[in-house]
Amino acid sequence: MQTLQRTRFYPMWFGALLLALAASVAQAAGFKVTDTNGKTHTLDGYKGKWVLVNYWATWCPPCLEEIPDLIALHGDKKNNLVVIGIALDYRNAKQVTDFTEGLLVDYPIVLGNHQIVSQIGPVRGLPTTYLFNPEGKMVAQQVGAVTREAVESYLKGKGARPAK
Protein backbone atom coordinates (compact mmCIF):
# COMPACT_ATOMS: atom_id res chain seq x y z
CA MET A 1 0.00 0.00 0.00
CA GLN A 2 2.82 2.45 0.83
CA THR A 3 4.49 1.84 -2.55
CA LEU A 4 1.24 2.62 -4.32
CA GLN A 5 1.00 5.98 -2.54
CA ARG A 6 4.56 6.88 -3.48
CA THR A 7 3.84 6.02 -7.10
CA ARG A 8 0.91 8.40 -7.09
CA PHE A 9 2.87 11.12 -5.32
CA TYR A 10 5.92 10.93 -7.58
CA PRO A 11 4.24 12.17 -10.78
CA MET A 12 2.67 15.08 -8.87
CA TRP A 13 6.02 15.95 -7.27
CA PHE A 14 7.86 15.63 -10.58
CA GLY A 15 5.27 17.80 -12.34
CA ALA A 16 5.60 20.48 -9.66
CA LEU A 17 9.39 20.37 -10.02
CA LEU A 18 9.13 20.79 -13.80
CA LEU A 19 6.78 23.76 -13.36
CA ALA A 20 9.18 25.36 -10.88
CA LEU A 21 12.12 24.82 -13.22
CA ALA A 22 10.18 26.23 -16.18
CA ALA A 23 9.26 29.30 -14.15
CA SER A 24 12.86 29.87 -13.10
CA VAL A 25 14.10 29.46 -16.68
CA ALA A 26 11.45 31.93 -17.90
CA GLN A 27 12.49 34.34 -15.14
CA ALA A 28 16.16 33.93 -16.01
CA ALA A 29 15.40 34.60 -19.68
CA GLY A 30 13.89 37.96 -18.79
CA PHE A 31 11.29 39.67 -20.91
CA LYS A 32 10.89 41.31 -24.29
CA VAL A 33 8.09 43.85 -24.74
CA THR A 34 7.30 46.60 -27.23
CA ASP A 35 5.98 49.96 -26.05
CA THR A 36 3.31 52.15 -27.64
CA ASN A 37 6.03 54.03 -29.57
CA GLY A 38 7.28 50.81 -31.17
CA LYS A 39 10.48 50.55 -29.10
CA THR A 40 11.45 47.11 -27.82
CA HIS A 41 12.52 46.74 -24.19
CA THR A 42 14.30 43.69 -22.82
CA LEU A 43 15.47 42.94 -19.32
CA ASP A 44 18.91 42.13 -20.74
CA GLY A 45 18.96 45.54 -22.42
CA TYR A 46 18.82 47.16 -18.98
CA LYS A 47 21.70 45.23 -17.39
CA GLY A 48 23.34 47.47 -14.83
CA LYS A 49 20.08 49.32 -14.08
CA TRP A 50 17.21 48.68 -11.72
CA VAL A 51 14.01 47.93 -13.65
CA LEU A 52 10.60 48.59 -12.14
CA VAL A 53 7.70 47.00 -14.07
CA ASN A 54 4.29 48.30 -13.07
CA TYR A 55 0.97 46.72 -14.13
CA TRP A 56 -1.84 49.28 -14.09
CA ALA A 57 -5.18 50.24 -15.65
CA THR A 58 -6.78 53.57 -16.53
CA TRP A 59 -9.81 52.85 -14.28
CA CYS A 60 -7.74 51.90 -11.20
CA PRO A 61 -7.60 54.70 -8.56
CA PRO A 62 -4.47 53.40 -6.72
CA CYS A 63 -2.73 53.02 -10.10
CA LEU A 64 -3.44 56.64 -10.93
CA GLU A 65 -2.23 57.79 -7.51
CA GLU A 66 1.18 56.20 -8.01
CA ILE A 67 1.80 57.52 -11.55
CA PRO A 68 3.36 60.84 -10.40
CA ASP A 69 5.79 58.90 -8.18
CA LEU A 70 6.65 56.56 -11.06
CA ILE A 71 7.29 59.56 -13.32
CA ALA A 72 9.59 61.04 -10.66
CA LEU A 73 11.44 57.73 -10.17
CA HIS A 74 11.96 57.29 -13.90
CA GLY A 75 13.17 60.87 -14.31
CA ASP A 76 15.63 60.79 -11.39
CA LYS A 77 18.76 59.39 -13.06
CA LYS A 78 20.69 59.14 -9.77
CA ASN A 79 18.46 56.16 -8.89
CA ASN A 80 19.82 54.22 -11.88
CA LEU A 81 16.24 52.99 -12.40
CA VAL A 82 13.97 52.64 -15.40
CA VAL A 83 10.20 52.31 -15.13
CA ILE A 84 8.10 50.35 -17.60
CA GLY A 85 4.31 50.58 -17.33
CA ILE A 86 2.17 47.68 -18.54
CA ALA A 87 -1.40 48.80 -19.22
CA LEU A 88 -4.03 46.13 -18.66
CA ASP A 89 -7.78 45.93 -19.18
CA TYR A 90 -8.09 48.62 -21.84
CA ARG A 91 -10.48 49.04 -24.78
CA ASN A 92 -7.93 50.07 -27.39
CA ALA A 93 -4.43 51.49 -27.77
CA LYS A 94 -5.68 55.05 -28.31
CA GLN A 95 -7.45 55.01 -24.94
CA VAL A 96 -4.14 54.21 -23.23
CA THR A 97 -1.95 56.59 -25.23
CA ASP A 98 -4.38 59.51 -24.85
CA PHE A 99 -4.60 58.82 -21.13
CA THR A 100 -0.83 58.65 -20.57
CA GLU A 101 -0.19 61.72 -22.74
CA GLY A 102 -2.73 63.63 -20.65
CA LEU A 103 -0.82 62.71 -17.49
CA LEU A 104 2.56 63.53 -19.09
CA VAL A 105 3.85 59.99 -18.51
CA ASP A 106 7.39 59.90 -19.88
CA TYR A 107 8.30 56.29 -19.13
CA PRO A 108 7.60 53.51 -21.64
CA ILE A 109 4.04 52.19 -21.73
CA VAL A 110 3.34 48.69 -23.03
CA LEU A 111 -0.10 47.37 -23.96
CA GLY A 112 -0.30 44.27 -21.80
CA ASN A 113 -1.76 40.89 -22.64
CA HIS A 114 -1.50 37.32 -21.35
CA GLN A 115 1.77 36.71 -23.22
CA ILE A 116 3.45 39.74 -21.63
CA VAL A 117 2.16 38.87 -18.16
CA SER A 118 3.56 35.33 -18.54
CA GLN A 119 7.03 36.79 -19.26
CA ILE A 120 7.18 39.08 -16.23
CA GLY A 121 4.99 37.81 -13.41
CA PRO A 122 1.40 37.23 -12.38
CA VAL A 123 -1.08 39.98 -11.63
CA ARG A 124 -2.95 39.28 -8.40
CA GLY A 125 -4.45 42.77 -8.28
CA LEU A 126 -3.89 46.23 -9.66
CA PRO A 127 -1.51 47.84 -9.40
CA THR A 128 1.17 45.14 -9.23
CA THR A 129 4.85 46.06 -9.35
CA TYR A 130 7.96 43.95 -9.92
CA LEU A 131 11.48 45.21 -9.26
CA PHE A 132 14.51 43.70 -10.98
CA ASN A 133 18.03 44.37 -9.74
CA PRO A 134 20.90 45.51 -12.02
CA GLU A 135 21.82 41.87 -12.64
CA GLY A 136 18.32 41.16 -13.97
CA LYS A 137 17.00 39.19 -11.01
CA MET A 138 13.51 39.87 -9.68
CA VAL A 139 14.09 41.01 -6.09
CA ALA A 140 10.79 42.54 -4.98
CA GLN A 141 7.13 42.58 -5.86
CA GLN A 142 4.12 44.36 -4.49
CA VAL A 143 0.39 44.22 -5.03
CA GLY A 144 -0.96 47.68 -4.31
CA ALA A 145 0.38 51.16 -4.88
CA VAL A 146 4.08 51.93 -4.50
CA THR A 147 5.54 55.27 -3.52
CA ARG A 148 8.68 57.03 -4.61
CA GLU A 149 9.91 57.07 -1.03
CA ALA A 150 9.40 53.33 -0.57
CA VAL A 151 11.24 52.47 -3.79
CA GLU A 152 14.10 54.87 -3.06
CA SER A 153 14.39 53.50 0.47
CA TYR A 154 14.57 49.95 -0.89
CA LEU A 155 17.22 50.92 -3.44
CA LYS A 156 19.25 52.75 -0.80
CA GLY A 157 19.09 49.69 1.46
CA LYS A 158 20.35 47.52 -1.38
CA GLY A 159 23.21 49.86 -2.21
CA ALA A 160 21.92 51.11 -5.56
CA ARG A 161 24.78 52.30 -7.71
CA PRO A 162 24.57 55.72 -9.31
CA ALA A 163 24.33 55.81 -13.11
CA LYS A 164 27.63 56.24 -14.92
N, C-alpha and C positions, 0 to 999 in steps of 0.2 A: 504494500500500500504506500509506503514512504517513497519508493522509487517512482511510482506513478505520479505522485505529487511533484516531485522534482522534474519529471519530464514535462509536466504542464507548466511549471514555473519557468523553466529554462527558455522556451521560446519567448515568453513575455519579457524576461530579463534581457535576453539578447536583442529583442526588438527595441526596448528602451535604450539600450546601449548604442545601437545603431542610430536612433533618433538623436541622442545626445552628441554623438560624433558628427553627424550631419550638421547639426546646429552649430557646433564649434568650428567646423570647416567653413560653413557659410559666413560665420562671424569673422573668421580669419581672412576670408576672401574680401571682406569689406563690401562696399556698395558702389553702384554706378547709376546715377540719376541725371536727368536733363531738366534744367529749369525752364521757366516760361519765356526766357530770352533765347533758348536754344543752346545754352552752354552746358556741357557735360561736367559733372562733379563726381569725383571718385574719392573714396577714403584714402587710397594710396597717393592721390594727387595732393593731399594735405599733410603728408608726413612732415613731422616737425611742428605741427600746429595742433592746438586743441580744436575739436570739431563738435559743435552742439547742434544736434538734429532735433527739431521741434515739430511735432504733429499738432495741427490746429485746424479750426474751421471758422468760417466767417460768422456763424450764428452763435459761437461759443463765448459767453461773457468772460470767463477767466483767461481764455486765449487772447482776447482783445486787450485785456488788462496788462498782459505781459509783453505785448509787442513793443511798447516804448523801451522797455528794459533790454529786449533782444536787439533792437536797433542800436542802443547805446553800447552793448557788449560787442556787437559786430564792428562798430565804428572805432572802438578803443583799441588801437593796434598794440598797445603795451601788454594787453592780455594774451596776445599771440593766439587768438581764438577766431574761428569763422563760424557763423550761424547759417544753417540751411533750414528753411521752413518748408514743411510738407503739408500742403493744403488737402484736407479730406472732406468728404461729404459736400461736394459743390455741384451746382447745376451745369456749369460750363466754364471754360477757361477765361472768358471775358469777365464773368462775375468775379473771379479771383484776382485777375490782373487789375481791374478797375478798383476793387476794394483795396489792394495793397498799394496801388499808386495814390489813392486818396489818403492813406495813412503815412505816405512817404517811406515805405519799407525799402531799404536799400540792400538788404541781404537777399541771396538767391531764394526764389520760391519755386517749388516743384509741385506739380499736380499729382497728388498721391493716388495710388491704386493698390490692389492686393499684391501685385508683383513687387512694388517698391517697399511696402510694409514687410514683406517676407525677407527682403535683403537687410533691413535695418533692425527691426524689432517689433514686437507686438504692441498694439494699441489697446490698452485696457480702459481707457477713458481719455477725454480731451480736456486740456492739452496733455500730451505725453512728451517727455524730453529725454533724449539719450546724449551722453557726453562721452566722447572718445578722446583718449590721451594722445600726445604727439607721436606715439609709436603705433597708433591705430587700434588700440585695444579699448573696448567699451568698459568704462570705469564707473559710471553712475547712470542712474535712470530715475525719473520721477513722473508719477501721474499727478497732475495738478500743476498749477501755475508756478513758474520759477521767477526769481527776482535777480536783478543785476547783482545786488549785494550778496546773495546766497552763492551765485556762481563764482563771483570774484573771491569770496571767502574760501570756497572749495579749491579754486586754482592756487590761491596763495598758500593754502595748507599742503598742497601737493608740489609746491616749488615750481610753479609755472615759469618757464623761461621767457624772457622778453624777446620780441621779434628782432631778427638781425637785419 
